[in-house]
């Protein structure tokens, strides 16, 4: 087998990994630490000859390990798929050259954790809003009503475009509202790009450990306030994927 | 409104996982990494918002359905929005058109390890 090191993230050197913790790949290697100075990399062995990683299970293993770790100690999570030639390369090419930068980033993350707030428009409600607000949309709706799709293609395209643009504008507004409501509870806020056409808000939040309950309550209240038109979800606690220093 | 239970994102959807670990986090310098990643099972395009013809047509179609629903009801009822909520998710049309994304969304993380103890934690410092 040609072994390589899969890297999950960077942690302070004074941590331990529970024996028997399994990583990505098939068969999965045991998760261990490569230590250098004050920092360490969470790694596991993968067999490069066994073919590509990327099964759903691998993605879940990667995220679960990092999120569970983040609940205990500061961690700089790596994007899925970081593989180096071996523990030596991890120490020499990753940890050594970036030691101070990683160590100071970990210091800043001490006692902090990430959450993600996701808002998704209730389709029916948002379409009603757009119809009520936009005369052209209302007119186009009349034009396509009961008529064959092929004959009304232009009208449909234009109507769809209006809807898409209207949602973009609303997304901006609603994202602002989410940030305004939650930012006071957070250390940092980072907007994510929308990944769904009905996304109303997609925001990552970095919070102090002791503010987690406050944040959950605030998100719940926010969700209640907007529930007719937006479904709000709170994901977390997560590793600080959105608050790691740029590579 | 869903608030995930404290202590881990054990029930977050696969789409959430993808958004997070394929888009965010540190990246090892290209020269130092071994290339063996194949995102074999994932329709990654599904997570990207594209202003495509399909999206436009789908919105238009949804609009025309919306109209029929509105007409079936008396105008006075228009304020009563609540009872209709949730139904739209079951419309076959929408499900078909957004299939991939919705499937990803519905995909649950297996909570098998949720109850276990932390796998990575601070070592006790004997010297302290």
Interface residues (C-beta under 8 A of the other chain):
Chain A: X4 X7 X9 X10 X11 X12 X14 X15 X16 X17 X18 X21 X31 X42 X46 X48 X51 X52 X53 X54 X55 X56 X59 X60 X62 X63 X64 X65 X66 X67 X68 X69 X71 X72 X73 X75 X76 X77 X78 X79 X80 X81 X82 X83 X84 X85 X89 X93 X94 X116 X118 X122 X123 X124 X125 X127 X128 X131 X137 X140 X141 X144 X145 X149 X153 X155 X156 X157 X159 X160 X161 X163 X164 X192 X193 X194 X195 X196 X197 X199 X204 X212 X216 X219 X220 X223 X224 X227 X228 X231 X232 X233 X234 X235 X236 X237 X238 X239 X241 X242 X244 X245 X247
Chain B: X1 X2 X3 X4 X6 X7 X8 X9 X12 X14 X15 X16 X17 X18 X19 X20 X21 X22 X23 X24 X25 X26 X27 X28 X29 X32 X33 X34 X35 X36 X37 X38 X39 X40 X41 X42 X47 X48 X49 X51 X53 X55 X56 X57 X58 X59 X60 X61 X62 X63 X64 X66 X67 X69 X70 X81 X82 X84 X85 X87 X88 X94 X101 X107 X109 X110 X113 X117 X118 X119 X120 X121 X122 X123 X125
